[in-house]
């Protein structure tokens, strides 16, 4: 368990302030936010690398605010792996045990356990410079976990990897967490990575926590315009609610009326995720929200196609490639966009 109570940390000109968190034991929590938001400062503060100006940090119920890093029961893995270039893979992995003066027998037992977990026997005599990015990440994780820490901290662990290695390492992280149930805090700016791994997500911006919740809450129910934009919701319209009753909940924006199932009478923004919008060639009566428009541009994204449709306001719509090709869509073609009232999130 990780608990932060009104924590304030100052690093150079950056201030992390009023941080209150409760991360349950064995939870895989992702800290999500843009570059410079304070993600790494928060992670390093928990590890004990920055002095806390105010507040408390508790790990598994123990106040560690004034305790040195090596006595906190925490291991941290950075995006550059921080492996010792002059040591073999095996010596890198057991380094933390050797400096703790663990007996040779205990070291070999721990090494056999971690070697089986990460399948790194073929790499043992090699040096870090000869390893791929994915292999270096596996070694860094093995080194962090061989000491059996109570808490694992990961700082952008996948950012330096190519797409294939990133996918493999993401699966490795998920599998390792399921096997060990170690409380994990993982920093990233990639919301897809967060959605794939997290039990819960902390969104941070400018040194402050702006939302905490399950991945689906952050993704589909952002608490602010910032969170909506950061999680790649592109259909964000400013406006206001019109006369509301149980049968009619309408958000008025840019000359159009959007039906919603939300009860937020003081809402300033309506958010519709692009993948929640259906594109048809004819008007449909299946959805309350159906608007004619003209395709302005088409962005090929491999398995999906992003359409910009001008319905007076511009809508971004994400279509599976198969549907796009079947409809033979092209710029200038008239279409209808359709979405359910339940797909409209109000802020």
C-alpha positions in Angstrom: 0.0 0.0 0.0 1.2 3.5 -0.8 -0.3 6.5 0.9 0.5 10.2 0.5 -1.0 12.8 2.8 -0.8 16.4 1.7 2.7 16.0 0.2 4.6 19.0 -1.1 8.0 18.6 -2.8 10.1 21.3 -4.5 12.8 20.4 -7.0 14.5 23.4 -8.5 11.7 25.6 -9.8 9.1 22.8 -9.9 6.6 22.3 -7.2 4.6 19.2 -6.5 1.8 20.2 -4.2 -1.1 18.9 -2.2 -0.6 15.3 -3.3 -3.1 13.0 -1.5 -3.1 9.4 -2.7 -4.2 5.9 -1.5 -2.9 3.0 -3.6 -4.1 -0.4 -2.4 -1.7 -3.2 -1.8 -1.0 -5.3 -5.0 -2.6 -2.6 -7.2 -1.0 -1.7 -10.6 -1.3 2.0 -10.7 -0.3 4.2 -13.6 0.7 7.9 -13.3 -0.4 9.6 -16.5 0.4 13.1 -17.6 2.2 15.2 -20.2 6.0 15.9 -20.2 6.9 18.2 -17.3 3.7 17.4 -15.3 5.7 16.0 -12.3 5.3 12.3 -12.8 8.9 11.4 -12.2 9.2 13.8 -9.3 6.3 12.1 -7.6 7.8 8.6 -8.3 11.2 9.7 -7.0 9.7 11.3 -3.9 8.1 8.0 -3.0 11.5 6.3 -3.5 13.0 8.8 -1.1 15.2 10.7 -3.7 13.6 14.1 -3.0 13.0 15.7 0.4 9.4 16.2 1.4 8.8 19.8 2.5 5.4 19.0 3.9 3.2 16.0 4.4 3.7 12.3 4.9 4.6 9.2 2.8 3.5 5.9 4.1 4.4 2.5 2.6 2.5 -0.5 3.8 1.4 1.6 6.9 4.9 2.7 7.8 5.8 6.4 7.8 8.9 6.6 5.5 9.0 10.3 5.0 12.4 10.7 6.7 13.8 7.3 5.9 16.6 6.8 3.4 15.8 5.2 0.1 17.6 1.9 0.7 15.5 1.2 3.7 12.1 1.8 2.1 11.6 -1.6 0.5 11.3 0.0 -2.9 12.9 -0.8 -6.3 12.9 1.7 -9.2 13.5 1.1 -12.9 14.2 4.0 -15.2 13.6 4.4 -18.9 17.3 4.2 -19.7 17.6 1.0 -17.6 20.8 2.3 -15.7 22.6 -1.0 -16.2 26.3 -1.1 -15.4 28.1 -1.4 -18.7 31.2 -3.2 -17.3 29.2 -5.9 -15.6 27.7 -9.0 -17.2 23.9 -9.6 -17.2 24.2 -11.9 -14.2 26.4 -9.5 -12.2 24.0 -6.6 -13.0 21.1 -8.7 -11.7 22.7 -9.8 -8.5 24.4 -6.4 -7.8 21.7 -5.3 -5.3 22.0 -8.6 -3.3 25.8 -8.4 -3.2 25.9 -4.8 -1.7 23.5 -6.1 1.0 26.1 -8.7 1.8 23.6 -11.6 1.2 25.3 -15.0 1.4 26.4 -16.7 -1.9 23.9 -19.5 -1.3 21.0 -17.1 -0.9 22.1 -15.1 -4.0 22.1 -18.2 -6.1 18.7 -19.2 -4.8 17.3 -15.8 -5.6 19.0 -15.8 -9.0 17.5 -19.1 -10.0 14.1 -17.8 -9.0 14.4 -14.6 -11.0 16.0 -16.3 -14.0 13.1 -18.7 -14.3 10.6 -15.8 -14.1 12.3 -13.7 -16.9 13.8 -16.5 -19.0 17.2 -14.8 -19.2 19.6 -17.7 -19.0 20.9 -17.2 -22.6 21.9 -13.6 -21.7 23.9 -14.2 -18.5 27.4 -13.8 -19.9 26.7 -10.9 -22.2 27.2 -7.2 -21.5 24.5 -4.6 -21.7 25.9 -3.0 -24.9 25.2 -6.3 -26.8 21.6 -6.5 -25.7 18.5 -5.3 -27.5 16.2 -2.7 -25.9 13.7 -5.3 -24.8 16.5 -7.5 -23.4 18.0 -4.6 -21.4 14.5 -3.9 -20.0 14.1 -7.5 -18.9 17.5 -7.4 -17.2 16.6 -4.1 -15.5 13.3 -5.6 -14.2 15.0 -8.7 -13.0 17.6 -6.6 -11.1 14.8 -4.6 -9.5 12.8 -7.6 -8.5 15.5 -10.0 -7.3 15.6 -8.1 -4.0 11.9 -8.9 -3.5 10.8 -5.3 -2.9 7.4 -4.5 -1.4 6.9 -1.8 -4.1 8.0 -1.5 -7.7 8.4 1.9 -9.3 8.7 2.1 -13.1 9.6 5.4 -14.8 8.6 5.3 -18.5 9.8 1.7 -18.8 8.6 1.3 -22.4 9.4 4.7 -24.0 12.8 3.7 -25.4 11.5 0.5 -27.1 10.4 -0.1 -30.6 6.8 -1.1 -31.2 7.4 -4.9 -31.2 9.6 -4.8 -28.0 7.2 -2.5 -26.4 4.3 -4.9 -26.9 6.5 -7.8 -25.6 7.6 -5.9 -22.5 4.1 -4.7 -21.8 2.9 -8.4 -21.7 5.9 -9.2 -19.5 4.9 -6.5 -17.0 1.3 -7.7 -16.9 2.4 -11.3 -16.5 4.9 -10.5 -13.8 2.4 -8.4 -11.8 -0.1 -11.3 -12.0 2.5 -13.7 -10.7 4.0 -11.6 -7.9 1.1 -9.3 -6.9 3.6 -6.6 -6.1 2.3 -3.1 -5.6 3.4 -1.2 -8.8 3.5 2.4 -9.7 4.2 3.0 -13.4 4.9 6.5 -15.0 4.0 7.1 -18.6 2.6 9.8 -20.9 1.0 7.1 -23.2 -2.7 6.6 -22.4 -2.9 3.4 -24.5 -0.1 1.9 -22.3 -2.0 3.0 -19.2 -5.3 1.5 -20.4 -3.6 -1.8 -21.1 -1.8 -2.2 -17.8 -3.5 -0.2 -15.1 -5.9 -1.2 -12.3 -6.2 2.5 -11.6 -4.9 5.7 -13.1 -3.6 8.9 -11.6 -3.7 11.9 -14.0 -1.2 14.7 -13.0 -0.7 18.1 -14.6 1.5 21.0 -13.5 2.4 19.3 -10.2 -1.2 18.6 -9.2 -3.4 15.5 -9.3 -6.4 16.3 -11.6 -8.2 13.0 -11.6 -7.9 9.5 -10.1 -10.0 6.5 -11.2 -10.3 3.2 -13.1 -9.1 3.3 -16.7 -12.6 3.3 -18.1 -13.5 6.3 -15.8 -10.5 8.4 -17.0 -11.1 7.4 -20.6 -14.9 7.8 -20.9 -15.7 10.1 -18.1 -12.9 12.8 -17.9 -13.4 15.3 -15.1 -12.0 18.3 -17.1 -11.3 19.5 -20.6 -7.6 18.9 -20.0 -8.1 15.2 -19.2 -10.4 14.8 -22.1 -7.9 16.2 -24.6 -5.0 14.3 -23.0 -6.8 11.0 -23.5 -7.3 11.9 -27.1 -10.9 12.9 -27.1 -11.1 15.2 -30.0 -14.8 16.0 -30.2 -15.0 18.6 -27.4 -17.6 21.3 -27.8 -18.2 24.3 -25.7 -21.8 25.2 -25.0 -24.6 25.0 -22.4 -27.6 22.8 -21.4 -30.9 23.9 -22.8 -34.2 23.5 -20.8 -34.0 20.1 -19.4 -36.5 17.5 -18.3 -36.6 13.7 -18.0 -37.5 13.3 -21.7 -35.3 16.0 -23.1 -31.7 16.6 -22.1 -30.1 18.8 -24.8 -26.6 20.4 -25.0 -26.6 23.3 -27.3 -23.3 24.2 -29.2 -22.2 25.8 -32.4 -25.7 25.9 -33.8 -26.6 22.2 -33.2 -28.4 20.4 -30.5 -26.9 17.3 -29.0 -29.1 14.9 -27.0 -27.4 13.5 -23.9 -28.3 11.1 -21.1 -26.3 13.2 -18.6 -27.9 15.1 -15.7 -25.2 17.8 -15.5 -27.3 21.0 -15.8 -24.3 23.3 -15.4 -22.1 21.6 -18.0 -19.8 23.8 -20.2 -18.4 21.1 -22.5 -19.8 18.0 -24.4 -17.3 15.2 -25.2 -17.9 12.5 -27.8 -15.1 10.0 -28.4 -14.4 9.5 -32.1 -14.7 5.7 -31.9 -18.3 6.1 -30.5 -19.5 7.8 -33.7 -21.1 5.8 -36.5 -20.8 7.0 -40.1 -23.6 6.2 -42.5 -24.5 7.2 -46.1 -28.2 7.7 -45.1 -29.9 9.3 -42.2 -30.8 6.8 -39.5 -33.6 6.9 -36.9 -31.8 4.5 -34.5 -29.9 7.4 -32.8 -31.3 10.6 -31.4 -28.1 12.3 -32.6 -27.9 12.1 -36.4 -26.4 15.0 -38.4 -25.6 15.4 -42.1 -22.0 16.5 -43.0 -19.3 16.5 -45.7 -16.0 14.6 -45.4 -13.3 17.2 -45.2 -10.2 14.9 -44.9 -9.2 11.3 -44.4 -6.3 10.1 -42.3 -5.1 6.5 -42.8 -4.0 5.0 -39.5 -3.5 1.5 -40.6 -6.3 -0.7 -39.1 -8.4 2.4 -38.5 -9.3 5.5 -40.6 -9.9 8.9 -39.1 -12.4 11.1 -40.9 -13.0 14.8 -40.4 -16.6 15.5 -41.1 -18.0 19.0 -41.3 -21.4 19.2 -39.7 -20.9 23.0 -39.1 -18.8 22.0 -36.1 -16.1 19.5 -37.2 -16.4 16.0 -35.9 -13.6 13.4 -35.8 -14.8 9.9 -36.5 -12.7 6.7 -36.2 -13.8 3.9 -38.5 -12.4 0.3 -38.9 -10.7 0.0 -42.3 -13.1 -2.7 -43.5 -16.1 -0.4 -43.0 -14.3 2.5 -44.6 -13.4 0.5 -47.8 -16.9 -1.0 -48.0 -18.5 2.4 -48.0 -16.0 3.8 -50.6 -15.7 7.1 -48.7 -13.7 10.0 -50.1 -13.2 13.8 -49.4 -16.3 15.8 -50.4 -18.7 12.9 -50.0 -21.9 13.6 -47.9 -22.5 11.3 -45.0 -24.4 11.2 -41.7 -22.7 11.0 -38.3 -24.7 9.2 -35.6 -24.1 8.6 -31.9 -26.1 7.7 -28.8 -27.0 10.2 -26.0 -25.2 7.8 -23.6 -22.0 8.5 -25.6 -22.1 12.2 -24.8 -20.1 13.0 -21.7 -20.6 16.4 -20.1 -18.0 18.4 -18.2 
